[in-house]
Amino acid sequence: MARRIDVTGTGGVRLAAWEFGDPPKTDPAQDGQGAHDGHTAPEGSPGVLLLHGLMGRASHWAYTARWLSARYRAVALDQRGHGRSDKPPQGSFTRDAYVDDAEAALEQLGLAPVVLIGHAMGALTAWQLAARRPDLVRGLIICDMRASALGAASQREWGQWFKAWPLPFATLADVRKWFGEDDPWVERPNPARGEFYAEVMAESPDGWRPVFEPEQMLRTRETWVYDAHWEELTQVRCPALVVRGLDGELGRAEAQEMVRVLPRGQYAEVADAGHLVHYDQPEAWRAAIEPFLDSLGDS
């Protein structure tokens, strides 16, 4: 179960936050004792904010957020331009805008001091916020995001890739097949990737189209691909875990250098996972991050 809570980001952008957890139930064996069923964290539990990657949405965190909700107040945010949050045509899609939004969400939801968990772009937002506002963040998990500059060639490739999408898709089955098999970026069939992109499609009069504007995604991306982000990693004071998929976009050498640069960095990798680590291999992802979360405690 996820409950929607609207928050206001920088510039008045409306952001959809989703708080996960099952309704509390009473254990019949302990009836009358206020027993907790383990599926919803008790009131006053520490907070976790989950930040999806470029083109993602809060629902991509559903599996992670549900098991987290047994001990945390687990909230996933649809970032600006994504999911059910606002997509202002003339809005700002800078790094500062995304970081400011996450900061505003933490404060309005009362989640701090929080554990930030971010995938790809969301991981960059998370470590930039942790560097800027160490008072708000007590733990950080970075999932498959590079700290090095990707450059102009990478941005051009993304522009060409968006143009290659055969929009509109006639059915969701076509979405799953193209992104899971036919997309030239797919090296081998990947059903999880097809499902991932099916979640960001919505039906329109002429077929299925993304819930985001590809042009806004490119505008968002160009604000980080030309720069390296090592310096901000050095400013993260809280414990931090860098997680990579063995076949993801973050190479082992760079990931281990990120761990070295982080003042309190740790490393984990997930076998048989690509870039979509948490979505591709959810049980292995849980096994990779749960010991780190345990080390932080619940206070």
Backbone as CSV, one residue per row, in Angstrom:
resi,resn,N_x,N_y,N_z,CA_x,CA_y,CA_z,C_x,C_y,C_z
1,MET,0.850,-1.191,0.000,0.000,0.000,0.000,0.882,1.235,0.000
2,ALA,0.539,2.230,-0.798,1.280,3.483,-0.816,0.300,4.643,-0.701
3,ARG,0.613,5.563,0.183,-0.229,6.740,0.390,0.456,7.945,-0.227
4,ARG,-0.270,8.656,-1.076,0.295,9.831,-1.740,0.239,11.039,-0.817
5,ILE,1.369,11.764,-0.766,1.449,13.014,-0.019,2.085,14.038,-0.938
6,ASP,1.382,15.102,-1.265,1.957,16.136,-2.122,2.814,17.086,-1.300
7,VAL,3.977,17.395,-1.821,4.860,18.376,-1.210,5.202,19.425,-2.259
8,THR,5.751,20.538,-1.817,6.063,21.640,-2.726,7.562,21.784,-2.870
9,GLY,8.022,21.660,-4.105,9.432,21.809,-4.394,9.788,23.245,-4.702
10,THR,11.059,23.449,-5.051,11.521,24.792,-5.355,10.765,25.356,-6.549
11,GLY,10.467,26.654,-6.508,9.707,27.296,-7.576,8.234,26.939,-7.560
12,GLY,7.761,26.326,-6.459,6.344,25.984,-6.353,5.929,24.738,-7.097
13,VAL,6.892,23.937,-7.568,6.567,22.711,-8.295,5.949,21.693,-7.346
14,ARG,4.808,21.140,-7.735,4.132,20.135,-6.904,4.780,18.781,-7.141
15,LEU,5.174,18.145,-6.040,5.847,16.855,-6.106,4.998,15.799,-5.403
16,ALA,4.871,14.628,-6.019,4.123,13.525,-5.427,5.089,12.623,-4.664
17,ALA,4.884,12.526,-3.358,5.650,11.606,-2.524,4.732,10.446,-2.149
18,TRP,5.317,9.256,-2.023,4.529,8.058,-1.761,5.080,7.365,-0.528
19,GLU,4.270,7.296,0.521,4.669,6.632,1.756,4.163,5.192,1.730
20,PHE,5.079,4.260,1.888,4.761,2.845,1.780,4.565,2.219,3.151
21,GLY,3.738,1.198,3.195,3.514,0.441,4.423,2.158,-0.212,4.396
22,ASP,2.035,-1.336,5.067,0.756,-2.030,5.163,0.007,-1.554,6.396
23,PRO,-1.311,-1.582,6.376,-2.072,-1.178,7.561,-1.698,-2.050,8.749
24,PRO,-1.574,-1.461,9.944,-1.245,-2.266,11.129,-2.296,-3.339,11.389
25,LYS,-1.822,-4.506,11.827,-2.721,-5.600,12.172,-2.366,-6.105,13.563
26,THR,-3.343,-6.663,14.233,-3.110,-7.218,15.564,-2.905,-8.711,15.462
27,ASP,-1.865,-9.200,16.081,-1.596,-10.635,16.142,-2.631,-11.267,17.070
28,PRO,-3.454,-12.213,16.572,-4.482,-12.813,17.429,-3.897,-13.433,18.687
29,ALA,-2.648,-13.926,18.592,-2.029,-14.555,19.759,-1.685,-13.540,20.833
30,GLN,-1.647,-12.238,20.438,-1.302,-11.208,21.400,-2.375,-10.127,21.422
31,ASP,-3.588,-10.538,21.167,-4.689,-9.587,21.070,-4.792,-8.748,22.342
32,GLY,-4.944,-7.437,22.120,-5.083,-6.534,23.243,-3.767,-5.994,23.755
33,GLN,-2.642,-6.471,23.166,-1.346,-6.007,23.627,-0.719,-4.996,22.673
34,GLY,-1.488,-4.565,21.669,-0.962,-3.582,20.725,0.172,-4.141,19.894
35,ALA,0.093,-5.438,19.551,1.194,-6.066,18.817,1.358,-5.433,17.454
36,HIS,2.623,-5.386,17.013,2.940,-4.833,15.701,3.223,-5.973,14.744
37,ASP,2.707,-5.915,13.523,2.809,-7.071,12.629,4.117,-7.124,11.858
38,GLY,4.973,-6.136,11.988,6.258,-6.176,11.291,6.210,-5.639,9.883
39,HIS,5.030,-5.246,9.399,4.923,-4.747,8.033,4.860,-3.230,7.974
40,THR,4.534,-2.588,9.047,4.474,-1.135,9.090,5.236,-0.655,10.310
41,ALA,6.173,0.251,10.088,7.001,0.722,11.190,6.151,1.472,12.207
42,PRO,6.475,1.322,13.493,5.724,2.057,14.511,5.959,3.552,14.404
43,GLU,5.057,4.315,14.964,5.154,5.778,14.931,6.481,6.236,15.533
44,GLY,7.083,7.232,14.911,8.354,7.746,15.393,9.560,7.030,14.837
45,SER,9.350,6.091,13.897,10.466,5.358,13.292,11.315,6.293,12.445
46,PRO,12.616,5.964,12.270,13.478,6.796,11.428,13.011,6.775,9.978
47,GLY,13.389,7.810,9.240,12.917,7.958,7.878,13.911,7.488,6.831
48,VAL,13.367,7.055,5.704,14.137,6.737,4.503,13.480,7.456,3.341
49,LEU,14.279,8.125,2.517,13.774,8.742,1.286,14.445,8.059,0.108
50,LEU,13.625,7.550,-0.812,14.110,6.829,-1.983,13.960,7.703,-3.220
51,LEU,15.045,7.835,-3.978,15.086,8.718,-5.140,15.409,7.898,-6.393
52,HIS,14.467,7.871,-7.324,14.636,7.103,-8.558,15.625,7.777,-9.507
53,GLY,15.963,7.070,-10.567,16.863,7.608,-11.581,16.127,8.343,-12.677
54,LEU,16.879,8.821,-13.659,16.304,9.519,-14.804,15.284,8.625,-15.497
55,MET,14.118,9.166,-15.774,12.989,8.491,-16.415,12.246,7.555,-15.468
56,GLY,12.727,7.395,-14.225,12.081,6.485,-13.290,10.878,7.106,-12.613
57,ARG,10.361,6.397,-11.633,9.257,6.899,-10.827,9.279,6.188,-9.486
58,ALA,8.537,6.723,-8.527,8.550,6.185,-7.172,8.178,4.708,-7.133
59,SER,7.269,4.277,-8.005,6.804,2.885,-7.965,7.915,1.889,-8.239
60,HIS,8.996,2.327,-8.873,10.117,1.419,-9.097,10.774,0.972,-7.792
61,TRP,10.492,1.702,-6.711,11.041,1.352,-5.406,10.085,0.505,-4.580
62,ALA,8.963,0.077,-5.132,7.909,-0.543,-4.330,8.413,-1.720,-3.505
63,TYR,9.149,-2.642,-4.119,9.637,-3.806,-3.375,10.530,-3.365,-2.219
64,THR,11.490,-2.499,-2.506,12.408,-2.032,-1.471,11.655,-1.299,-0.366
65,ALA,10.760,-0.404,-0.755,10.050,0.418,0.225,9.175,-0.427,1.133
66,ARG,8.607,-1.495,0.604,7.706,-2.310,1.426,8.462,-3.046,2.520
67,TRP,9.625,-3.615,2.209,10.326,-4.292,3.308,10.973,-3.280,4.245
68,LEU,11.363,-2.131,3.720,11.891,-1.092,4.601,10.840,-0.601,5.582
69,SER,9.572,-0.626,5.166,8.522,-0.028,5.989,8.279,-0.781,7.290
70,ALA,8.901,-1.961,7.444,8.776,-2.678,8.708,9.535,-1.980,9.831
71,ARG,10.547,-1.190,9.481,11.358,-0.532,10.521,11.589,0.949,10.274
72,TYR,11.230,1.434,9.099,11.421,2.843,8.765,10.110,3.464,8.283
73,ARG,10.055,4.771,8.331,9.032,5.486,7.582,9.602,5.655,6.177
74,ALA,9.138,4.836,5.247,9.730,4.741,3.909,8.912,5.544,2.906
75,VAL,9.553,6.544,2.300,8.894,7.426,1.340,9.711,7.457,0.057
76,ALA,9.029,7.280,-1.065,9.661,7.417,-2.380,9.090,8.655,-3.060
77,LEU,9.943,9.392,-3.722,9.553,10.671,-4.324,9.540,10.581,-5.838
78,ASP,8.420,11.007,-6.453,8.420,11.276,-7.892,9.096,12.630,-8.081
79,GLN,10.287,12.632,-8.640,11.001,13.888,-8.792,10.394,14.725,-9.933
80,ARG,10.712,15.992,-9.948,10.120,16.894,-10.946,10.326,16.334,-12.356
81,GLY,9.282,16.456,-13.165,9.347,15.945,-14.528,9.078,14.457,-14.642
82,HIS,8.852,13.791,-13.507,8.707,12.342,-13.484,7.410,11.929,-12.797
83,GLY,6.960,10.715,-13.110,5.809,10.135,-12.416,4.615,11.063,-12.413
84,ARG,4.061,11.280,-11.218,2.880,12.138,-11.092,3.218,13.518,-10.551
85,SER,4.473,13.840,-10.517,4.864,15.199,-10.131,4.746,16.135,-11.328
86,ASP,4.768,17.439,-11.029,4.623,18.431,-12.092,5.757,18.343,-13.105
87,LYS,5.409,18.714,-14.336,6.371,18.734,-15.437,6.287,20.104,-16.120
88,PRO,6.669,21.163,-15.407,6.484,22.519,-15.936,7.282,22.731,-17.225
89,PRO,6.620,23.136,-18.307,7.319,23.292,-19.589,8.523,24.222,-19.504
90,GLN,8.401,25.290,-18.739,9.498,26.251,-18.615,10.203,26.126,-17.260
91,GLY,9.993,25.007,-16.592,10.566,24.828,-15.263,12.066,24.592,-15.294
92,SER,12.666,24.679,-14.132,14.100,24.444,-13.987,14.357,22.948,-13.791
93,PHE,15.333,22.434,-14.512,15.718,21.035,-14.370,17.210,20.928,-14.072
94,THR,17.691,21.873,-13.289,19.101,21.902,-12.919,19.365,20.959,-11.749
95,ARG,20.643,20.731,-11.477,21.024,19.953,-10.303,20.503,20.612,-9.035
96,ASP,20.642,21.920,-8.941,20.170,22.621,-7.748,18.677,22.421,-7.546
97,ALA,17.907,22.420,-8.634,16.462,22.251,-8.512,16.128,20.887,-7.931
98,TYR,16.785,19.841,-8.407,16.512,18.493,-7.899,16.940,18.348,-6.447
99,VAL,18.097,18.900,-6.102,18.572,18.808,-4.720,17.677,19.624,-3.795
100,ASP,17.297,20.818,-4.238,16.395,21.649,-3.439,15.059,20.942,-3.199
101,ASP,14.555,20.258,-4.238,13.294,19.525,-4.091,13.406,18.439,-3.020
102,ALA,14.488,17.678,-3.064,14.674,16.606,-2.089,14.784,17.171,-0.681
103,GLU,15.493,18.277,-0.545,15.619,18.933,0.758,14.255,19.395,1.257
104,ALA,13.471,20.001,0.361,12.139,20.473,0.742,11.244,19.304,1.152
105,ALA,11.342,18.187,0.417,10.530,17.013,0.758,10.881,16.485,2.146
106,LEU,12.176,16.407,2.451,12.604,15.940,3.776,12.019,16.804,4.877
107,GLU,12.088,18.108,4.688,11.641,19.020,5.732,10.120,19.017,5.864
108,GLN,9.407,18.993,4.741,7.949,19.013,4.804,7.368,17.697,5.323
109,LEU,8.051,16.590,5.056,7.568,15.296,5.516,8.075,14.941,6.916
110,GLY,9.015,15.727,7.433,9.554,15.463,8.756,10.356,14.176,8.830
111,LEU,11.126,13.861,7.788,11.862,12.598,7.725,13.263,12.673,8.333
112,ALA,13.814,13.847,8.461,15.205,13.978,8.897,15.356,13.695,10.386
113,PRO,16.534,13.186,10.799,17.678,12.783,9.960,17.368,11.476,9.236
114,VAL,17.647,11.435,7.961,17.125,10.413,7.079,18.244,9.543,6.505
115,VAL,17.866,8.356,6.054,18.727,7.561,5.188,18.270,7.830,3.760
116,LEU,19.174,8.292,2.934,18.879,8.540,1.525,19.323,7.346,0.701
117,ILE,18.432,6.850,-0.149,18.757,5.754,-1.058,18.444,6.233,-2.468
118,GLY,19.449,6.282,-3.318,19.246,6.801,-4.659,19.796,5.885,-5.729
119,HIS,19.085,5.825,-6.841,19.541,5.069,-8.005,19.908,6.043,-9.116
120,ALA,21.105,5.884,-9.699,21.536,6.670,-10.847,21.400,8.173,-10.549
121,MET,20.623,8.909,-11.335,20.453,10.343,-11.087,20.015,10.603,-9.650
122,GLY,19.126,9.761,-9.123,18.676,9.934,-7.752,19.799,9.772,-6.749
123,ALA,20.788,8.926,-7.081,21.943,8.762,-6.202,22.797,10.026,-6.198
124,LEU,22.953,10.651,-7.359,23.697,11.907,-7.429,22.991,12.978,-6.598
125,THR,21.679,13.083,-6.750,20.910,14.020,-5.930,21.130,13.736,-4.450
126,ALA,21.131,12.460,-4.098,21.280,12.075,-2.688,22.634,12.489,-2.135
127,TRP,23.720,12.220,-2.872,25.015,12.573,-2.293,25.278,14.067,-2.335
128,GLN,24.680,14.765,-3.309,24.816,16.227,-3.307,24.064,16.837,-2.131
129,LEU,22.893,16.284,-1.798,22.155,16.776,-0.638,22.889,16.431,0.651
130,ALA,23.432,15.221,0.735,24.176,14.824,1.935,25.388,15.721,2.147
131,ALA,26.033,16.139,1.055,27.188,17.032,1.157,26.759,18.428,1.605
132,ARG,25.622,18.879,1.094,25.143,20.232,1.396,24.538,20.344,2.787
133,ARG,23.766,19.321,3.175,23.026,19.373,4.440,23.310,18.140,5.286
134,PRO,24.514,18.033,5.826,24.843,16.850,6.631,23.953,16.693,7.854
135,ASP,23.337,17.777,8.307,22.448,17.693,9.467,21.167,16.926,9.163
136,LEU,20.832,16.780,7.885,19.587,16.117,7.505,19.769,14.639,7.179
137,VAL,21.010,14.189,7.006,21.257,12.847,6.455,22.149,12.047,7.390
138,ARG,21.678,10.852,7.780,22.475,10.011,8.677,23.045,8.778,7.992
139,GLY,22.621,8.541,6.759,23.140,7.414,5.996,22.814,7.592,4.528
140,LEU,23.649,7.019,3.653,23.507,7.230,2.214,23.811,5.935,1.476
141,ILE,22.929,5.559,0.543,23.181,4.415,-0.328,23.148,4.898,-1.775
142,ILE,24.255,4.692,-2.469,24.435,5.120,-3.861,24.354,3.882,-4.743
143,CYS,23.363,3.840,-5.622,23.173,2.674,-6.483,23.510,2.997,-7.933
144,ASP,24.616,2.434,-8.424,25.015,2.456,-9.834,24.975,3.844,-10.470
145,MET,25.713,4.771,-9.862,25.873,6.109,-10.428,27.340,6.486,-10.455
146,ARG,27.818,6.955,-11.586,29.212,7.330,-11.749,29.474,8.738,-11.232
147,ALA,30.674,8.959,-10.718,31.083,10.286,-10.268,31.868,11.032,-11.338
148,SER,32.335,10.320,-12.350,33.136,10.944,-13.404,32.235,11.610,-14.437
149,ALA,32.812,12.538,-15.186,32.078,13.201,-16.268,31.855,12.215,-17.415
150,LEU,30.669,12.270,-18.014,30.349,11.364,-19.112,30.592,12.001,-20.477
151,GLY,30.454,13.329,-20.571,30.854,14.048,-21.768,29.780,14.222,-22.822
152,ALA,30.164,15.004,-23.854,29.225,15.381,-24.908,28.781,14.191,-25.739
153,ALA,29.679,13.241,-25.969,29.316,12.090,-26.795,28.186,11.304,-26.151
154,SER,28.237,11.167,-24.838,27.185,10.456,-24.122,25.845,11.158,-24.280
155,GLN,25.858,12.487,-24.193,24.606,13.236,-24.332,24.042,13.092,-25.748
156,ARG,24.903,13.098,-26.738,24.441,12.917,-28.129,23.828,11.532,-28.309
157,GLU,24.444,10.528,-27.719,23.921,9.168,-27.833,22.526,9.068,-27.235
158,TRP,22.326,9.743,-26.112,21.009,9.716,-25.490,19.975,10.409,-26.366
159,GLY,20.345,11.519,-26.987,19.422,12.202,-27.882,19.020,11.319,-29.046
160,GLN,19.988,10.602,-29.599,19.701,9.686,-30.706,18.848,8.510,-30.253
161,TRP,19.109,8.061,-29.028,18.336,6.931,-28.504,16.867,7.294,-28.345
162,PHE,16.580,8.465,-27.802,15.180,8.886,-27.663,14.493,8.943,-29.027
163,LYS,15.200,9.405,-30.034,14.605,9.494,-31.376,14.318,8.118,-31.957
164,ALA,15.014,7.100,-31.472,14.831,5.744,-31.991,13.607,5.043,-31.411
165,TRP,13.039,5.588,-30.350,11.883,4.937,-29.741,10.720,4.909,-30.745
166,PRO,10.096,3.764,-30.963,9.005,3.675,-31.946,7.671,4.124,-31.350
167,LEU,7.596,5.407,-31.016,6.391,5.956,-30.401,5.335,6.286,-31.441
168,PRO,4.050,6.124,-31.069,3.568,5.502,-29.827,3.603,3.983,-29.928
169,PHE,3.699,3.331,-28.783,3.604,1.879,-28.746,2.128,1.492,-28.796
170,ALA,1.807,0.463,-29.554,0.405,0.060,-29.678,-0.120,-0.552,-28.388
171,THR,0.710,-1.334,-27.702,0.295,-2.018,-26.486,1.448,-2.009,-25.480
172,LEU,1.133,-2.331,-24.229,2.190,-2.465,-23.227,3.081,-3.658,-23.536
173,ALA,2.529,-4.672,-24.178,3.359,-5.811,-24.587,4.428,-5.356,-25.565
174,ASP,4.084,-4.406,-26.431,5.076,-3.864,-27.367,6.156,-3.081,-26.624
175,VAL,5.748,-2.364,-25.580,6.720,-1.644,-24.752,7.705,-2.634,-24.138
176,ARG,7.169,-3.685,-23.525,8.028,-4.667,-22.860,8.982,-5.328,-23.847
177,LYS,8.482,-5.652,-25.029,9.322,-6.328,-26.017,10.416,-5.408,-26.533
178,TRP,10.064,-4.145,-26.818,11.080,-3.259,-27.395,12.192,-2.971,-26.389
179,PHE,11.821,-2.592,-25.174,12.845,-2.246,-24.184,13.536,-3.484,-23.614
180,GLY,12.858,-4.628,-23.665,13.464,-5.840,-23.132,14.235,-6.662,-24.144
181,GLU,13.975,-6.414,-25.455,14.620,-7.239,-26.485,15.124,-6.453,-27.693
182,ASP,14.287,-5.564,-28.243,14.581,-4.965,-29.544,15.407,-3.690,-29.492
183,ASP,15.403,-3.006,-28.371,16.187,-1.786,-28.206,17.652,-2.082,-28.534
184,PRO,18.269,-1.293,-29.422,19.678,-1.555,-29.761,20.621,-1.456,-28.577
185,TRP,20.197,-0.827,-27.475,21.034,-0.750,-26.282,20.986,-2.033,-25.451
186,VAL,20.112,-2.963,-25.801,19.978,-4.210,-25.048,20.914,-5.254,-25.643
187,GLU,21.856,-5.733,-24.840,22.822,-6.711,-25.325,22.244,-8.123,-25.364
188,ARG,21.353,-8.433,-24.436,20.678,-9.733,-24.403,19.291,-9.512,-23.806
189,PRO,18.347,-10.389,-24.083,16.979,-10.183,-23.581,16.956,-9.936,-22.076
190,ASN,16.183,-8.921,-21.690,16.125,-8.508,-20.290,14.681,-8.150,-19.943
191,PRO,13.886,-9.150,-19.527,12.467,-8.887,-19.217,12.279,-7.830,-18.135
192,ALA,13.181,-7.773,-17.145,13.033,-6.779,-16.075,13.116,-5.371,-16.642
193,ARG,13.993,-5.165,-17.623,14.107,-3.844,-18.255,12.810,-3.486,-18.982
194,GLY,12.216,-4.477,-19.658,10.938,-4.231,-20.320,9.865,-3.832,-19.332
195,GLU,9.807,-4.500,-18.177,8.826,-4.158,-17.151,9.100,-2.775,-16.571
196,PHE,10.373,-2.455,-16.385,10.757,-1.154,-15.838,10.186,-0.027,-16.710
197,TYR,10.350,-0.136,-18.017,9.857,0.919,-18.904,8.346,0.870,-19.089
198,ALA,7.745,-0.305,-18.943,6.279,-0.372,-19.006,5.659,0.450,-17.887
199,GLU,6.350,0.544,-16.747,5.829,1.317,-15.611,5.845,2.819,-15.857
200,VAL,6.596,3.284,-16.837,6.646,4.730,-17.080,5.901,5.099,-18.360
201,MET,4.978,4.248,-18.783,4.153,4.535,-19.945,2.710,4.764,-19.518
202,ALA,2.027,5.602,-20.256,0.606,5.876,-20.011,-0.123,5.837,-21.342
203,GLU,-1.367,5.395,-21.292,-2.145,5.282,-22.518,-2.639,6.653,-22.967
204,SER,-2.477,6.942,-24.247,-2.961,8.174,-24.858,-3.872,7.789,-26.024
205,PRO,-4.544,8.759,-26.645,-5.480,8.399,-27.720,-4.859,7.596,-28.861
206,ASP,-3.559,7.794,-29.109,-2.937,7.084,-30.230,-2.045,5.918,-29.808
207,GLY,-2.024,5.595,-28.512,-1.190,4.488,-28.062,-0.517,4.803,-26.736
208,TRP,0.570,4.117,-26.444,1.263,4.258,-25.166,2.502,5.125,-25.325
209,ARG,2.585,6.149,-24.477,3.691,7.094,-24.508,4.259,7.274,-23.095
210,PRO,5.505,7.756,-22.979,6.082,7.940,-21.649,5.369,9.021,-20.859
211,VAL,5.359,8.860,-19.540,4.722,9.851,-18.667,5.599,11.092,-18.512
212,PHE,6.808,11.053,-19.021,7.723,12.191,-18.992,7.914,12.733,-20.400
213,GLU,8.485,13.920,-20.479,8.831,14.511,-21.762,10.305,14.215,-22.046
214,PRO,10.618,13.481,-23.115,12.023,13.178,-23.400,12.913,14.419,-23.459
215,GLU,12.381,15.523,-23.949,13.181,16.755,-24.022,13.564,17.225,-22.623
216,GLN,12.645,17.080,-21.660,12.963,17.467,-20.282,14.001,16.526,-19.679
217,MET,13.965,15.255,-20.074,14.974,14.313,-19.583,16.359,14.695,-20.087
218,LEU,16.434,15.117,-21.343,17.724,15.540,-21.882,18.199,16.822,-21.205
219,ARG,17.274,17.738,-20.945,17.644,18.968,-20.226,18.153,18.654,-18.828
220,THR,17.493,17.689,-18.180,17.918,17.266,-16.849,19.310,16.664,-16.904
221,ARG,19.524,15.805,-17.855,20.784,15.064,-17.943,21.970,15.977,-18.276
222,GLU,21.732,16.965,-19.118,22.853,17.818,-19.528,23.403,18.659,-18.386
223,THR,22.688,18.710,-17.271,23.183,19.485,-16.128,24.155,18.694,-15.266
224,TRP,24.391,17.411,-15.595,25.407,16.685,-14.828,26.435,15.952,-15.679
225,VAL,26.147,15.670,-16.959,27.045,14.794,-17.723,28.392,15.431,-18.066
226,TYR,28.445,16.767,-18.077,29.698,17.432,-18.475,30.647,17.651,-17.302
227,ASP,30.195,17.353,-16.100,31.001,17.620,-14.909,31.264,16.342,-14.127
228,ALA,32.387,16.316,-13.425,32.659,15.252,-12.457,32.106,15.676,-11.101
229,HIS,31.846,14.713,-10.235,31.183,14.996,-8.963,31.935,14.378,-7.785
230,TRP,33.255,14.311,-7.922,34.080,13.738,-6.872,34.145,14.620,-5.631
231,GLU,34.237,15.928,-5.855,34.413,16.829,-4.725,33.264,16.725,-3.736
232,GLU,32.025,16.597,-4.273,30.876,16.475,-3.382,30.934,15.179,-2.567
233,LEU,31.486,14.120,-3.158,31.631,12.878,-2.399,32.526,13.080,-1.181
234,THR,33.566,13.875,-1.329,34.490,14.101,-0.204,33.817,14.845,0.942
235,GLN,32.688,15.515,0.648,32.003,16.327,1.653,30.879,15.567,2.370
236,VAL,30.673,14.299,2.005,29.631,13.485,2.635,30.176,12.942,3.957
237,ARG,29.618,13.355,5.057,30.148,12.990,6.377,29.549,11.709,6.942
238,CYS,28.367,11.342,6.502,27.691,10.185,7.069,28.225,8.883,6.457
239,PRO,27.938,7.745,7.069,28.280,6.462,6.441,27.604,6.350,5.075
240,ALA,28.326,5.810,4.095,27.809,5.725,2.732,28.183,4.387,2.119
241,LEU,27.243,3.789,1.412,27.445,2.513,0.743,27.307,2.720,-0.758
242,VAL,28.307,2.303,-1.512,28.273,2.349,-2.971,27.963,0.941,-3.474
243,VAL,26.853,0.806,-4.217,26.419,-0.492,-4.729,26.447,-0.452,-6.251
244,ARG,27.013,-1.487,-6.846,27.003,-1.570,-8.303,26.487,-2.928,-8.738
245,GLY,25.828,-2.948,-9.888,25.503,-4.209,-10.527,26.729,-4.684,-11.281
246,LEU,26.983,-5.977,-11.260,28.183,-6.507,-11.887,28.245,-6.148,-13.366
247,ASP,27.061,-6.039,-14.005,26.994,-5.659,-15.415,26.374,-4.279,-15.589
248,GLY,26.499,-3.430,-14.582,25.898,-2.105,-14.636,26.790,-1.086,-15.319
249,GLU,26.435,0.176,-15.155,27.166,1.262,-15.803,28.339,1.767,-14.968
250,LEU,28.317,1.485,-13.676,29.397,1.886,-12.786,30.418,0.763,-12.704
251,GLY,31.621,1.017,-13.210,32.654,-0.002,-13.188,33.218,-0.215,-11.793
252,ARG,33.834,-1.388,-11.594,34.348,-1.724,-10.271,35.437,-0.752,-9.823
253,ALA,36.354,-0.406,-10.720,37.460,0.479,-10.338,36.942,1.847,-9.908
254,GLU,35.983,2.391,-10.659,35.435,3.699,-10.291,34.641,3.603,-8.993
255,ALA,33.869,2.539,-8.838,33.098,2.369,-7.603,34.020,2.306,-6.390
256,GLN,35.109,1.579,-6.507,36.031,1.460,-5.376,36.763,2.767,-5.109
257,GLU,36.993,3.550,-6.163,37.583,4.877,-5.955,36.584,5.798,-5.256
258,MET,35.306,5.678,-5.583,34.279,6.458,-4.894,34.261,6.107,-3.408
259,VAL,34.386,4.814,-3.098,34.430,4.382,-1.701,35.647,4.976,-0.999
260,ARG,36.776,5.006,-1.698,37.994,5.567,-1.099,37.845,7.052,-0.818
261,VAL,37.188,7.767,-1.736,37.025,9.217,-1.613,36.027,9.570,-0.513
262,LEU,34.975,8.773,-0.386,33.988,9.020,0.664,34.652,8.876,2.036
263,PRO,34.470,9.821,2.927,35.110,9.724,4.248,34.737,8.460,5.014
264,ARG,33.500,7.959,4.812,33.049,6.763,5.538,32.392,5.790,4.562
265,GLY,33.088,5.525,3.461,32.526,4.739,2.380,32.657,3.237,2.565
266,GLN,31.679,2.504,2.041,31.683,1.052,1.995,31.258,0.622,0.600
267,TYR,31.518,-0.640,0.286,31.301,-1.127,-1.081,30.499,-2.423,-1.072
268,ALA,29.612,-2.573,-2.073,28.890,-3.829,-2.295,28.590,-3.953,-3.780
269,GLU,28.536,-5.175,-4.258,28.127,-5.380,-5.639,27.137,-6.528,-5.715
270,VAL,26.307,-6.495,-6.755,25.251,-7.479,-6.926,25.509,-8.239,-8.212
271,ALA,25.726,-9.536,-8.101,25.966,-10.366,-9.274,24.694,-10.506,-10.103
272,ASP,24.879,-10.752,-11.393,23.744,-10.978,-12.308,22.789,-9.797,-12.368
273,ALA,23.303,-8.612,-12.093,22.470,-7.400,-12.164,23.102,-6.410,-13.123
274,GLY,22.254,-5.693,-13.841,22.720,-4.613,-14.683,22.532,-3.283,-13.982
275,HIS,22.245,-2.253,-14.750,22.105,-0.917,-14.194,20.916,-0.814,-13.241
276,LEU,19.851,-1.537,-13.524,18.631,-1.461,-12.714,18.731,-2.434,-11.541
277,VAL,19.740,-2.263,-10.727,20.096,-3.250,-9.701,18.913,-3.609,-8.817
278,HIS,18.281,-2.598,-8.227,17.212,-2.837,-7.258,15.975,-3.441,-7.893
279,TYR,15.793,-3.213,-9.185,14.624,-3.695,-9.901,14.907,-5.048,-10.547
280,ASP,16.147,-5.225,-10.978,16.578,-6.408,-11.696,16.742,-7.609,-10.769
281,GLN,17.361,-7.365,-9.616,17.660,-8.433,-8.660,17.244,-7.977,-7.248
282,PRO,15.948,-7.876,-6.987,15.496,-7.259,-5.728,15.956,-7.994,-4.472
283,GLU,15.992,-9.318,-4.488,16.408,-10.050,-3.287,17.906,-9.874,-3.037
284,ALA,18.710,-9.939,-4.089,20.152,-9.746,-3.942,20.467,-8.307,-3.544
285,TRP,19.695,-7.365,-4.060,19.841,-5.960,-3.670,19.567,-5.800,-2.181
286,ARG,18.508,-6.420,-1.715,18.199,-6.351,-0.280,19.340,-6.929,0.545
287,ALA,19.864,-8.071,0.117,20.960,-8.702,0.856,22.206,-7.819,0.879
288,ALA,22.386,-7.015,-0.176,23.563,-6.143,-0.259,23.461,-4.939,0.661
289,ILE,22.247,-4.406,0.853,22.126,-3.154,1.604,21.666,-3.337,3.042
290,GLU,21.054,-4.472,3.359,20.497,-4.634,4.704,21.569,-4.608,5.798
291,PRO,22.743,-5.242,5.601,23.762,-5.148,6.643,24.215,-3.705,6.920
292,PHE,24.292,-2.907,5.862,24.657,-1.495,6.028,23.588,-0.773,6.848
293,LEU,22.325,-0.992,6.517,21.240,-0.363,7.270,21.266,-0.816,8.729
294,ASP,21.535,-2.099,8.948,21.631,-2.597,10.327,22.718,-1.872,11.100
295,SER,23.828,-1.579,10.414,24.953,-0.915,11.094,24.624,0.500,11.521
296,LEU,23.619,1.110,10.877,23.232,2.480,11.232,22.371,2.510,12.487
297,GLY,21.742,1.387,12.820,20.811,1.375,13.941,19.500,2.025,13.553
298,ASP,18.616,2.160,14.524,17.278,2.687,14.267,17.026,4.029,14.927
299,SER,18.086,4.710,15.326,17.875,5.995,15.974,18.401,7.121,15.119
